[in-house]
Amino acid sequence: MFDKLDFIEGHFNDLNKKVSDPEVIADTALWSKLCKELSDITPIVEKYKEYKRAKTNIEEAKEMLNDNLEKDFREMVAAELDDAKVRLEETTEALKILLLPKDPNDEKNVIVEIRAGAGGDEAALFVAALYRMYSMYAESNRFKIELIDQNETGLGGFKEIVFQVVGSGAFSKLKFESGVHRVQRVPETESAGRIHTSTVTVAVLPEAEDVDVEINTADLRIDVYRASGAGGQHVNKTESAVRITHLPTGIVVACQSERSQHQNKDAAMKILRSKLYEEAERQKHQEMADERKSQVGTGDRSERIRTYNYPQGRVTDHRIGLTLHKLEQILNGDLTELIDSLTAADQSEKLKGNN
């Protein structure tokens, strides 16, 4: 590990010189690439410097304790030695995590699909609640939300809603949200006060660029039809809705929220591209059994990952056995503790896999 850290530190120093070179600065593309590389390894180098400082402090404290010191001063040096040992252990663990291979999708924007499952209108209303939750979380992280498609129920809920979260690191924050989310609550229409259980499916797809996925237009069947459901004046009047079927895989994507057929087609192609990219990634990970075991959940949309219990005011993530009694805050976008815990659990599993 330390040979690798020494190499990274040397590379960091070389990059610092290069990004200050007038010839490199003149080449905008190269300069941007080197700055990005420098930014990526800076946290590793800074943590490695912390490690080396802690190690130096330990060596100096040990030397001082070998001298004939007064009692009070000896106790102070011994305390500093203990502190330095703790810092050394902490920085060692932090470096192990920083050196884990990065998910190449972590910095990408994401496309999120939320669909009502079992539970009828209750499930549709919870789709709206989750959309609001993710929107508020995105806002707190200075991400931007762009609505792609929606299918309203007319009661304030959605059969499905598709949106994009735009911002560096969006996928790294939301990638563990894929799966079945279960809600337990008493519907307003339930006179007997019985608790109903409904489910909603969430899929988080890294946004795929043209260079990530090549789509042959001959493999597509494109159908147009009249949009339906609650919406603007354009609904039901023109054939603006678009359905695209990718024939080799059978993946079907439909969009009807935009006013024009062209806009709906562009939105559908964006979703299709990300679905094909996700499928390619899934197949790749399936071939790597060990890697798949070192993930928090499989990202499978059929996997029940979380329960939101309204009567008890709690949220439980079943993958890591974490229960938080702060339902209202979470539904208002306070997902940080959940997401940080999932990330830490994933890193811990990957570290075990490397040992």
C-alpha positions in Angstrom: 0.0 0.0 0.0 2.7 2.5 0.9 4.6 1.9 -2.3 1.5 2.9 -4.1 1.0 6.0 -1.9 4.6 7.1 -2.5 4.0 6.8 -6.3 0.7 8.8 -6.0 2.5 11.5 -4.0 5.3 11.7 -6.6 2.6 11.9 -9.4 0.8 14.6 -7.4 4.0 16.7 -7.3 4.6 16.2 -11.1 1.0 17.2 -11.8 1.3 20.4 -9.7 4.3 21.4 -11.9 2.5 20.6 -15.1 -0.7 22.6 -14.4 1.5 25.6 -13.8 3.4 25.2 -17.1 2.4 27.9 -19.6 2.5 25.4 -22.5 0.1 23.1 -20.7 -2.2 26.0 -19.7 -2.4 26.9 -23.4 -3.8 23.5 -24.2 -7.2 23.8 -22.5 -8.2 20.2 -23.0 -5.0 18.8 -21.5 -4.9 21.4 -18.7 -8.5 20.5 -17.7 -7.7 16.7 -17.8 -4.6 17.2 -15.6 -6.5 19.4 -13.2 -9.2 16.8 -12.8 -6.6 14.1 -12.2 -4.9 16.4 -9.6 -8.2 17.0 -7.9 -8.9 13.2 -7.7 -5.7 12.3 -6.0 -5.4 15.4 -3.7 -7.5 13.8 -0.8 -5.2 10.8 -0.9 -2.1 12.8 -0.8 -3.4 15.1 2.0 -4.4 12.0 4.1 -1.0 10.4 3.4 0.7 13.5 4.8 -1.4 13.3 7.9 -0.3 9.6 8.2 3.4 10.6 7.9 3.0 13.4 10.5 1.4 11.0 12.9 4.2 8.5 12.4 6.8 11.2 12.9 5.1 12.4 16.1 5.1 8.8 17.4 8.9 8.4 16.8 9.7 11.8 18.4 7.5 11.0 21.4 9.2 7.6 21.9 12.7 9.2 21.7 11.7 11.8 24.3 10.3 9.1 26.7 13.7 7.5 26.6 15.2 10.6 28.1 15.2 11.4 31.8 12.0 13.6 31.9 10.2 15.2 34.8 7.0 13.4 35.8 4.6 16.1 34.5 6.4 16.4 31.2 6.6 12.7 30.8 2.9 12.3 31.3 2.2 15.0 28.7 4.5 13.3 26.1 2.9 9.9 26.8 -0.6 11.5 26.2 0.7 13.0 22.9 2.1 9.5 22.0 -1.4 7.9 22.6 -3.1 10.6 20.5 -0.6 10.1 17.6 -1.2 6.3 17.7 -4.9 6.9 17.4 -4.4 9.3 14.5 -2.1 6.8 12.8 -4.7 4.1 13.0 -7.5 6.4 11.8 -5.5 7.7 8.8 -4.4 4.1 7.9 -8.1 3.1 7.7 -9.0 6.2 5.8 -6.2 5.6 3.3 -7.4 2.0 2.7 -10.8 3.4 1.8 -9.4 6.2 -0.4 -7.4 3.6 -2.3 -10.4 1.4 -3.1 -11.2 1.3 -6.9 -13.7 4.1 -7.7 -17.0 3.3 -9.3 -16.5 4.9 -12.8 -20.2 6.1 -12.6 -19.9 7.9 -9.3 -19.5 11.4 -10.8 -22.3 11.0 -13.3 -25.8 12.5 -13.3 -28.6 10.0 -12.7 -32.0 9.2 -14.1 -34.4 8.1 -11.3 -37.6 6.2 -12.0 -40.2 5.8 -9.3 -43.1 3.5 -10.0 -46.2 2.6 -7.9 -46.3 -1.1 -7.0 -48.8 -2.9 -4.8 -51.3 -0.6 -3.0 -53.2 1.3 -5.7 -53.8 5.0 -4.8 -51.7 4.7 -1.6 -48.7 3.5 -3.6 -49.2 6.4 -6.1 -49.3 8.9 -3.3 -46.1 7.5 -1.9 -44.4 7.9 -5.3 -45.2 11.6 -4.9 -43.8 11.6 -1.4 -40.5 9.9 -2.5 -40.2 12.3 -5.5 -40.5 15.2 -3.0 -38.0 13.6 -0.7 -35.3 13.1 -3.4 -36.0 16.6 -4.7 -35.4 18.2 -1.3 -32.3 16.0 -0.8 -31.0 17.1 -4.3 -31.6 20.7 -3.4 -29.6 20.4 -0.1 -26.7 19.0 -2.2 -27.0 21.8 -4.8 -28.0 19.2 -7.4 -30.6 20.2 -10.1 -33.8 18.2 -10.7 -35.1 18.0 -14.3 -38.5 16.3 -14.8 -38.5 13.9 -17.7 -41.8 12.1 -17.6 -44.8 11.6 -15.3 -48.1 9.8 -15.2 -50.4 11.4 -12.6 -53.3 9.7 -10.9 -55.4 12.8 -10.4 -55.3 12.4 -6.6 -51.9 14.1 -6.1 -50.1 10.9 -6.8 -48.2 9.3 -9.7 -48.3 5.9 -11.3 -44.8 6.7 -12.3 -42.4 9.6 -12.4 -39.0 9.9 -14.1 -36.5 12.7 -13.5 -32.9 13.5 -13.8 -30.6 14.6 -11.0 -27.8 16.8 -12.4 -24.6 17.4 -10.4 -21.2 16.0 -9.9 -21.3 13.0 -7.7 -25.1 12.5 -8.0 -24.8 8.8 -8.7 -22.4 8.2 -5.8 -25.1 9.7 -3.5 -28.1 7.9 -4.9 -26.9 4.6 -6.2 -28.0 2.6 -3.2 -31.6 3.8 -3.6 -32.6 1.2 -6.2 -35.1 -1.4 -5.0 -38.5 -1.8 -3.4 -39.5 0.9 -0.9 -42.3 -0.2 1.4 -44.7 2.2 3.2 -46.9 1.3 6.2 -49.5 3.9 7.2 -53.3 4.5 7.7 -54.8 5.9 4.5 -57.0 9.0 4.9 -59.9 7.0 3.4 -59.6 4.2 5.9 -62.4 4.7 8.5 -61.4 1.7 10.6 -57.8 3.0 11.1 -56.2 -0.1 9.7 -52.6 0.1 8.6 -52.1 -0.5 4.9 -48.8 -1.7 3.3 -47.9 -0.4 -0.1 -44.8 -0.7 -2.2 -43.0 1.6 -4.7 -40.1 0.6 -6.9 -37.1 3.0 -7.4 -34.5 2.6 -10.1 -31.4 4.8 -10.2 -29.6 4.8 -13.6 -26.3 6.5 -14.3 -26.8 8.9 -17.2 -25.2 7.3 -20.3 -23.5 9.5 -22.9 -23.4 8.7 -26.6 -19.9 7.4 -26.2 -21.0 4.9 -23.5 -23.7 3.2 -25.5 -24.0 2.8 -29.3 -27.6 2.4 -30.5 -28.4 1.2 -34.0 -31.5 2.9 -35.2 -32.4 -0.2 -37.1 -32.9 -1.9 -33.7 -35.6 0.5 -32.6 -39.3 0.5 -33.1 -40.8 3.9 -32.5 -44.6 4.3 -31.9 -46.5 7.6 -31.4 -49.8 7.9 -29.7 -52.0 10.4 -27.9 -50.9 11.2 -24.4 -53.3 10.4 -21.5 -53.9 11.3 -17.9 -54.0 14.5 -15.9 -51.9 17.1 -17.7 -51.9 20.3 -19.8 -54.1 21.3 -22.7 -51.9 19.4 -25.2 -53.0 16.0 -23.6 -55.2 13.8 -25.8 -55.2 16.4 -28.7 -52.1 15.4 -30.7 -50.0 12.3 -31.1 -47.2 13.7 -29.1 -46.5 10.7 -26.8 -43.6 8.4 -27.9 -42.9 4.7 -27.2 -39.5 3.3 -28.2 -38.8 -0.5 -28.2 -35.3 -1.7 -28.3 -35.8 -4.9 -30.3 -32.6 -6.9 -29.3 -33.3 -6.5 -25.5 -37.0 -5.9 -25.4 -36.6 -2.8 -23.3 -39.5 -0.4 -23.8 -39.5 3.3 -22.9 -42.4 5.7 -23.2 -42.6 9.5 -22.7 -45.6 11.7 -22.9 -45.0 14.7 -20.6 -43.4 17.1 -23.2 -45.6 19.1 -25.5 -44.0 17.9 -28.8 -43.3 14.5 -30.2 -39.7 15.5 -30.8 -39.1 16.5 -27.2 -40.7 13.2 -26.0 -38.5 11.2 -28.4 -35.4 12.9 -27.0 -36.4 12.2 -23.4 -37.2 8.6 -24.2 -33.8 8.1 -26.0 -32.1 9.5 -22.9 -33.8 7.0 -20.7 -33.2 4.1 -23.1 -29.5 4.9 -23.4 -29.2 4.8 -19.6 -31.2 1.5 -19.3 -28.9 -0.2 -21.9 -25.9 1.1 -20.1 -27.2 -0.2 -16.8 -27.9 -3.6 -18.3 -24.4 -3.8 -19.7 -23.0 -2.8 -16.3 -25.2 -5.4 -14.6 -24.0 -8.2 -16.9 -20.4 -7.1 -16.3 -20.8 -7.3 -12.5 -22.6 -10.6 -12.7 -19.5 -12.1 -14.2 -17.5 -10.8 -11.2 -19.1 -12.8 -8.4 -16.7 -11.7 -5.7 -17.2 -8.0 -6.5 -21.0 -8.5 -6.4 -20.8 -10.0 -2.9 -19.0 -6.8 -1.7 -21.9 -4.5 -2.5 -24.6 -3.3 -0.3 -27.6 -4.9 -2.0 -27.6 -5.9 -5.6 -29.4 -2.9 -7.0 -32.1 -5.4 -8.1 -35.4 -3.6 -8.4 -37.2 -6.6 -6.8 -35.2 -6.4 -3.6 -37.0 -4.9 -0.7 -34.6 -2.4 0.7 -36.4 0.0 3.1 -39.6 0.4 5.1 -41.2 3.7 6.1 -43.5 3.2 9.1 -45.7 6.2 9.7 -47.4 5.1 13.0 -44.0 4.5 14.7 -42.3 7.4 12.9 -39.4 5.1 11.8 -37.4 4.2 8.7 -35.6 0.9 8.5 -33.0 0.0 5.9 -33.1 -3.8 5.7 -29.7 -4.2 4.0 -27.7 -2.9 6.9 -30.2 -3.3 9.7 -30.4 0.5 10.4 -33.5 1.9 12.0 -33.9 5.7 12.4 -36.8 7.2 14.3 -37.0 10.4 12.2 -39.4 9.6 9.5 -40.6 13.2 9.0 -37.0 14.6 8.6 -36.1 11.8 6.1 -39.2 12.5 4.0 -38.2 16.2 4.1 -34.9 15.2 2.3 -32.7 14.5 5.3 -31.1 11.4 3.8 -27.5 12.1 4.8 -27.3 9.6 7.7 -28.9 6.8 5.7 -26.7 7.4 2.6 -23.5 7.8 4.7 -24.3 4.6 6.5 -24.9 2.7 3.3 -21.7 4.1 1.8 -19.7 3.1 4.9 -21.1 -0.4 4.9 -20.3 -0.8 1.2 -16.7 0.3 1.7 -16.4 -2.0 4.7 -17.5 -5.0 2.6 -15.1 -4.1 -0.2 -12.2 -3.8 2.3 -13.0 -7.3 3.6 -12.9 -8.5 0.0 -9.5 -7.0 -0.5 -8.1 -8.7 2.6 
